[in-house]
Amino acid sequence: MNARTALFASAVALCAAAAAAQARPALTLRDFRALVRFGTPHFSPGGGRIAVRTIRGDFVQDRWDPTLRVLQVRGGSMSTLVRGMRELSEVRWSPDGRSVAFIGKVDGQAAQVFEVAATGGTPRALTDAPRGVEQFAFSPDGRALAYVTADRSVLSARQRRTHHDLFAIHDDDYLIDRPPVPAEIWLQPLQGGAARQLTHGPGSVLETPPPFGGGITAPSWSADGRWIVYTRQADADDGDSDRTTIMALDVASGIQRRIGAHQSYEYAPRFAPRGATVAYLYPHGPGPVSVMDLYVGSPQGKARDVSAALGRDFAANFAWLPGGEALLGMADDGIDSRLFLQPLHGPGRALALNGLQALSVAVSSRGAIAVVADNTSRAPELYLLRSPGSAPERLTQLNRSFKSYAYPRSVAVQWHAPDGQPNDGILTYPNGYVPGRRYPLVVFSHGGPEAASIRHFDADEIGPLRLLFAAQGYLVFEPNYRGSDNLGNAHEHAIYRDPGVGPDSDVISGIRMLQSRGLLDSARIAAVGHSYGGYMTTWLIGHQHFWRCAVVADGVTDWTEEYELSGDGNLAWTRDSLGGSPWDPRSAALYRSGSPITYAGDITTPTLILSGTADVTVPITESFALYHALASRHVPVKFLGIPGAYHMPQDPVHRALFYRAMLRWVEHYLSH
């Protein structure tokens, strides 16, 4: 088939799809209220059942309504164990398979571990930690559980009462209002007896998000119950989540041993189902601005990288295969979220998911795989792969109502920047697309930047916006600019000491590629982004002036403020991405030249700014600076604060208002 014939066939296919879609309604923001989201699935010890938390928004009480469900793998029947308990999370089976445990809250009390019979009943508390429980794990014999809880405050009640409560601040966020305290591991016997503390300072169990990759994970027991491995942070300051090492704790003696050989950036340790082998994550290099590789080690042996040749950025929720001979993990690959099987020796490979995008994964004791998955036209459900080589089978239909809507077409696009940097992204055609017509364009830049735009249904920062913008008649372009984690290590590392200029050229050359295809109404292009995507949006409107409007949500505008004021590891991210601190002669100039606020005096684009008032990842002070830079020059600007929100609105009402504000701003400027 020649190029002209292929183009005609593609146009005919698009017209046919558009005609078929006209009989079905397009999604609205209100329709997404019915969406059921899934937590990570968990297999029972024998592999015959799956426990999973589902979540749906309660827009009357303005809270997320969680439900704990159990599915039978054979037959697919599903029962509800717990409904409506506040902050239900961290689902685990007991080792004997008779009950399911989880973290939850009752009557405004601190979060505790609860247990409910697998056949149903009233949950009962297993812990009574005064400062609540953050993570937990059963011992292999089921006689105890290890849990993570905050330590006591260094201030006494009398000191607080008499206001003798001054405290030292180190690498902490700008909203800190009390001394940081470490998190420690405690052991709770389940057959009577008091809990006892297993770990003590200095240092803390990791409890704040890492700068680049990895994540906060529960303690993991060795199969013989002797060891617990966990991620240890050097101190309790929330800006130091880069200063992490993997520690193995001898439960009986309290002796601790290092697993890896690094002083920082080690995360997510997990014991193999047999023996004493531990898998964890560490950056591929050079430096932390790189993909996260899978390492294996042991309390007695040297650690080694097993996934270096694969070159993919593994997420923290990887799992062991039952024999301990391989690991199964999630990683972005192009515009897909895929599952990769990585043997301890030899090359890794991707599993076939038949167009589905992985959201979370678990492996049974028999080697079956449960995966929560979706795609751009299919709402999330739970699927089963009976073996790594089998096709996914759908186990749930909790989102079947979303089958009745019309969906746009999303495709992968590739191009090269002027310096030769390869890029890819997602192009979504508007509902009812007519070939040959030129359409307004929304450019959505993802955050991270060590992330990617993936063909999910309603996930990541874009949430429902891809589908909603397409329903309004817009093309939606999501560029995976350099720094994204979906095209290998070189693509991700290319953002090192180049936070703006290189990614800008990637985005602009992508727009030029779309213009060359005759798709765009070039007078109607909007720039939208969240977090680092907000950085990209602010940078773009400060350097180009063809934009009709822009939306900057929780956006970085000033690297010096990010270094000095933020938490959640962004001090380390800024320092290690720009090559030093603002006071280091080797990097000081880049803090100014690489900050979008430096160019805010050149912005002429009407801009909507959104920011959470409690955001410590990107302090709201940066949004104030951008707002005043535009308002003082009479550039059309609107600044919306989201009360109590961190880096995204946490409650369903504010989340919906967040997206609605973006939609209305863009529609106002692109509709005419």
N, C-alpha and C positions, 0 to 999 in steps of 0.2 A: 504494500500500500504506500503510495507516494504521499508527500507532506500535504498536498492540496486535498487529496481524497480523505486523509486522516482528519484534517481540520473540518471537512464537511460532515464526516461521520460523527465527530465529537459534537458539532453544533446540532445535528439531528437528535443525538442522544439527550443533550441538554434540553432541547425543546420538548421532547417526549416526557422527560422527567418533570419539567415545569407544568405541562398540561395535566399530568397525573396528580401533581401536588395541589392543583387549583381546587380539587374536590375536598381537600382537607384543610383545616385551619392552621395558621402559623401560631407558634407559641407566643404567649405574652408573659410578662414578668409575673403576673398573678398566677399563671398556670404552674410556675415552678414551686409554688407553695405545697403542691401535692408530692413533690419529689421525696423519695425515701433514700437516704444515704446509708452506707454500710461501713462498719468498722472492720478491723482485721479478723478474718475467720480463724477458728481454733478447732482442730480435730480432737476428738476424744482419744484416750490412750489406745483403744483398739482400732481406731480409724473409722468406726461405723457411724459416728455422729459428728456434727459440726455445730459449735456454738458461735453465734455472731451477734453483735450489737447493731441494731438499725436505729437511725435517727431521722426524725421528721420535725419540721418547725411548727411550734404552737404560737400562732400569731395573736392569740387572745392574751395568753400569759406572757408573751414575748420571751420564750425560752425554747431550747431544743428538747424534744421529748424522746428519750431513749427507750428502746425495748430490747430485752435480752431474749433471743430465740434459739431453739435447738432444732436442727434438721436431721432427719434420717437419710444417710447417703443412699441407701437402697430403698426405693419407693418414693422418696422426696417429701414425706409428710413433715409438717413443721408445727412446733408448739411454742407457746409464749410462756417464759418463766417469770420475767419481771418486766413491769411496764411503769414508766414515769418516775423512777427514782432519780433524783438530781445527780447530774454529773457521773452517771454510770459509765465506767470505762475499764480498761485493762482486764478483759475477760480471760479466764484461765480454767481449764479442767483440773479437778483433783486427780492425783495419780491413780486412784482406784476407779475413776470414771463414774462415781456415784453422784457427784455434785459438780456445780460450776461456781467458781468464785469470781469476784469482780470488786472494783472500787466504787463506792457510792456515798451519798450524803443523805442523812435523815434529820428532819426537824432542825435544820440550821447548824447541826453539829459538824465537827471536822470530818473530812473524808476518811472512811475506814474500809477494810477488806470485809466483804460479806460473802456468805455462801448460801446457795439454794440447791435443793435436791434436783437432780437432772429430770425427775418426773414431775417437778413442780412443788410448790409450797411457799412458806413464808421465809424470806431471807433472814439469816442470823449473822451477827457481827463476829468476826474472828479476831479482830484487833481492837485495841482501845488506846491508840496513840494520841496523846494530848494535842499534838500539833499536826495530826492527820497523816495519811499515807499517800505517797506519790507513786511508787511502783512496788510490785511484790512478785514472788515466785515460790511455788511449793518445793520442798525438798523431795528427792526422788521416791523416798519411802512414804511420803505423805504425813509424816509425824510433826512437821514444823513448816513454817514458811518464813522466808526472809523478806523484810520490807524496808523501804526507804522512807525516812521521815526527817524533818528539820530538827536540828539540835536546839537546845535551850538558848535563849537570848543571853548575851554577855552582860546585859543590864539587869539588875535586880528589880523587883517590884517597887522597893523603896526608892531606888534611883529614878525610876520612871515617875513615881508619884510626886517626888520633890523636884522634878525637872533637872536632876543631875544626870542628864542623859545625852551629853555631847558624845559623838562617836567619830572614829576615824573613817575617812573615805579614801578609797584607792581606785581601782578600775571598775567603778560602779556608774550606773546610769544617773542622769540628772534629776530623776524623780525619787531617788532613794530618800527614805525618811526614818530609817532605823538601822542599827548595825547589821550588816550581812551575817547570816549564820550558816554554817555548813549543813549539808544533808548527810546522814549516816545510815548504815545498815543495822537493823535489829533482827533478832531471831525470836519468833513467837512459837512456843510449843503448842500443839493442837490437842494434846491430851492432858491439859492441866499444867500450871506453872506460869511464872511471870516471864515477860519478854526480857531479853538481855541485849545490850548493845555490843555489836561485833566490831565496828570500826570507830576510830577516834581520830581527832585531828593530829597533825595539821592536814589541811586539805578538806575536800568535800566530794561526795558522790556527784557526778555531773547532773545538773538540773536546769541549765539554761541552754538555749539552742547554740550549736557550734557555728563558727563563721562561714565555712565553705560547704561541708558535707558531713555525713555522719548523722547522729541523732541521739536523743535521750532514750535509753533502753533499760529494761528491768534487769536486776541481777540474774545471773545464770549459774545453775548448779552443775557440777560434774555428775556423771552417771552413778558413781559410787557414793555420792553425798559428802565427799571430803572437802571439796573446794567450791567456792563461789567466785566468779569473775565479774568485774564491774569496771566502769570508767571512772577514774579518780581525777578530779581537778585539783590543781595545786593550792587553791584557796577558794573562798566562798564568794568572791567578787564576780558579778554577772558579766563583766567585760572580759573575763579571762577563760572563757570556755574553749580557747585554743590550747591552754596549758594542761593537757590531759594525757594520761597514760593508762594502759590496761593493767589492772592488778588482779592477782589471784589470792584469795583469802582462805587460809586453812581454818575451817570452822571450829575445830576443837581447840587449837592452840592460839589462834589469832595471828599467827605469822603470815606476812604478806610477801608476795614475790611479783616482780615485774614479768609480764609476758613479752612485750615488745622491747625494742632497743631505742625508742625515740623519746624525746622529752616533751613532745606536744603532738596534737592532731591525731591521736589514736582514739577510736570510737567503736561502740556497738559490739562488745565481745559476746560470744555465744559458744558454749561447750557443745561438742559433738555428742550424738546420742549414746555413744559408747567410748570408753577410753578417756584420755585427758587432753585431747586436741581442742584448741580454742581458735575460732575464726573471729576476725575483727576487721575494721576498715582503717586504712591509712592512705594519704595522698600518693599518687603515682610519682609526682615531681615533674619538672623542677619546682621545688617549693610547694606550698599548699594550694596555689592557683592551678589546680590540675584535677583530674578525675580521681575518685576514691577507689582504690584497689582492695581486693580481698586478700588478707594475710592469714596464715595459720601458724600457731605456735603452741606451747604448752608450759605449765609451771616448771618443767625440767629441761625444756629444749629451746633452741633458737628459732625465731619466727622467720617466715619467708613469704614472699609475694607469690600468689598462685594465679592471679588474673591479669598480670601485666600485659601479656600478649593480646588479651581481648580488647583492652583500651576503652572500657565503658565505665561510666560513673555509677557505681553501685549505691543503691539506697540502703538505709539502715535496717530494713525489715527483711533481710535475707534469711534463709532457712537451710538446715542440713537435710540431706537425704538420709533415710533411716540407717543405712550401712555406714555412714560417716565417710564415704568415699568421694562425695561431691557436695557442692553447695548450689542452691537455687536462689537467684537474686533478681531484683528489678533494676532496670536501667533504661534511660532514654536512648533511642536509636533512630535518627532522623526525626520524623514527626510522630513516632510511635513509642509507647511505653511497653517494653518487652520483658519477657522472662528469659533469663540466661542460665543454662546449666554449666557450672564450672567445676570440673574434676580437680582433685588435689594435685594431679599430675596430668598434663596434657592440655590441649586447647579447649576453650569453652564454646558453646553454641547456643543459638536462640531457639526457643520452642515456638511451634506454630500455634498462634491464637486465632487464626482465621478472621483477621480484621478487628479483633477486640484489643482494647488498651488496658493493661494491667493497672490496678489501683492498690491492691494489697494481696498478699499471698501467704499460704501455709502449706506444710507438707505433713502427711500422715505417717504413722509408724509402718505402713505398708507401701509407702511410696506414691500414694495418690496426692494430687495437688488441688487445693481449693484456691480460687482466685476471684476476687471482686474485679469486675471489668465492665467497660463501657466503650462507646465510640461516639462520633459526632451526631449520629442519628439514633443511638440506642442508649437509653438510660441505664444506670448501673444495676447489675444483678450479680448473684453468686453463681459461679461456674465450677465444674469439676473436670479435671483431667485424671483419668484413672491410672495413667502412667505418663512419664515425660514425653512419650511419643504419641500419645492419643490426642484426639480432638476434644475441645472443650464442650461440655454438656451443661445446659442451663439448669440450675437447681431451684431458682426462685423466680417469681413473677410479681414482685411487689410494686414494680413500676410499669406494669402492663398498660396502664392508661395512656402512657406517653407514645404508644404505637399509633395513635389516631391522628397525630399531627403531621403537618408537612415540614420537611427538613430540607435545608439547602445542601448544596454539594460542596464538600471541602476536599481540596487536592494539595499534594505536595508541589512546591516550586523550588527550583534551584537556580543559582546565579553566582557570579564571582564579583567581588569588589574590585575597584581599579588597581589595588596592589596585588591582586591574584587570590585573595582570601576566599575560599569556597564557603557558601552559605546556603541554607535552605529555610523553608518556612511553610506556613499554611495559607492558602488562598481559599476563601469561602465566597462562593457566588451568592448573589441575593436570591431570595425566593422569587420564583417566576422569571428567572433570568432569560433575557432575549439576546441571542448572539448578534453582535454588530452594534448593539447599543452601548453607550458609555455611561458608567455609573459613578456616583460618589464613592469615595474610599475612606475607610477607617483603618488607620495603622495602629495596631495594638502591640506595644512592646512589653514583654514579660519581665518579671523581676528576677532576682537572684544576685548576679547574672548567671550563676552556676545552676541553671535550670533550663527549661525549653518549653516552647509552645507545642503541645501534644494534642492529638485528636481525641480529647475527652469530651464528655457530654456537658458536664457542669462541674469542672474541677479547676484547680490552680486559680490564679488571680483573675483570669478573664471570666470565670464563672459562666453565667448564662449569656454574657454580652455577645459572643460570636453569633449565637442563634438569633438573639433579639435585634442586633444591628442588621443581620441579613434579612430578617422579617420586615424591616423598615425600608428595604430596597437598596442597601449599601453592600459593596464589596468589603470584605474584611481581610486584611493582610497582617499576618503575625510573623515577623522576621526573627529567626534564630541567629542573631548577630554574634560576632566573635565574643567569647566568654560563655556562651551557652554550652551545655554539657552533652549535647546529642550527636556531635560529629567527631568525637574522639578527643584525645588529650591535647593535640596541637591547637585545635580550634578553641578549646577552653582556655588554654594558657595564653593565647594571643591577646587577651585583654590585659595582661600584666603590664603595668606602667603605661597603659593606653586606655583609660576609662571612657573617653569620649570621642576622640577623632576617628579611631578605627571603627568602632561600632556605628558611628554616624555614617561613615562611608558605606558600611554594609547595608544599612537601612535605606539610604538615599539611592544607592545603585539598585536595590530591590524594587523601589518605586519606579525607577527609570525602566527596569525590565518590564514591569506591568504596563507602563505607558507605551512601550514599543509594541505591545500586543494589541493596542487599540481598545483597552478595556475601561480606561479611566476618564471621568470628567475631571480634568486636571485643575479646574477652578474650585472644586469641592473636595478637599482632602483634610481629614481630621487626624490629629495625633493624640493617642490615649495611652496611659501606662500607669502601673502601680509599682511602688518601691523602686528598685533599680529601673523598672520601666518608666516610673515617674521621673527619675534622673534622665533617662534617654529622651523622654518627651520634652523636658525643660531644655535640655541641650539642643534638640532639634529645632525648637521654635526660637532659640537664641541664635541659630546659625543659618536657618533658611526662613523665608518669609512668604512662601506660597500656601501656608496652612490656613484653612478657613477658621478652625478653632482647635482647642487643645484641652485635655483633662489631665491634671497631675494629681495622682492619689498617693498619699503617704510617700512623696517623692524626695529623694536625696537631692539637695541643691548645693550643699557646702561641705566639702570633705573635712575641713578643719572642725566644724561643729560635729560632724559624724564621729570623728576621732575623739573629741573631747567630751561629748555629752551622751553618746548612745550606750546601750547595753546589748545583750544578746549576741556577744561576740563581734559586734561591728567595729569596735576599736581595733581588734586584731585583723579583721577583714580589710579595713582601710590601710592599716600599716603594711600588711603583707601584700596587698594588691598594688599599692603605689610605691613600694620599695623603701619605706621608712616612715617616720613620724613627720608632722608639720615642722618640727624643729631640727630635723636632720638636713644638712645642706644638700645631700644627694636627692632629696625628695621634696623639699620645701616649695620649690617653684611649681611643681606639679599639683600641689594642693590648691593653688590658685588657678593655674591655667586649666586644670581638669575639672573645676567646679562650675556648674551651670550658672550659679549666682553671679559669677564674674561677667557674664554676658547678658544678664537680665535687662540691662539698659538698652539692649538692641531688640528686645521682644516687642512685637506689635500684634501678636495673635491673641484674640479673645480667649481667656483661659479660666477654666474652673479648677479650683484647688480644693482637695478634700484631705482632712487629716484627723486622726484619732487624738483626743486630748490626753490620753495616757500612753501614747506610743513611745516606747523606749528604743525600738529598733531604728526608727527614723524620727528624731524629736520634732515636735510640732513647731519648734522655733525656726526650722528651715522653711516651713510653709509660710510663717509670718514674714520672713525676709522676702520671699518671692512675691507674696501679696503686696507688700508695701512698695517693692520695686516697680510693680505694674500700676498699682492704684495712684501712686504719686505722679505718674506720667500720663494718667487718664487712659491707659489701655483697658478695655473692657475686661473685668476680672470679678470673680465671685469666689469667696473663701467660706467653705462649710466645715465646721468642727463637729466631730462625732463624739458625743459625751461618753467618757469612760472607755473608749475603744483603744485597743492596743494597735497592732500593725494591720489589722483588718477588723471590721465590726464583728463582735463576738455573738451578738444576739440576732435572731431572725428578722426582727422589725428594722433595726438599723442596717442590717445587711441588704435588705430589699430597698431601703431608702438610698443607700450608697449607690446601688446600681441604677436606680431610677433617676437620680440626679445626673449621672453620666449620660444616660439615654436622652434625657430632655435637653441637656446642654448641646449635645451633638446634633440632635434632631433640629433644634432651633436654628443652627447655623448651616446645616447641610440640606435642609428641606427647600431652600430657595436660592 
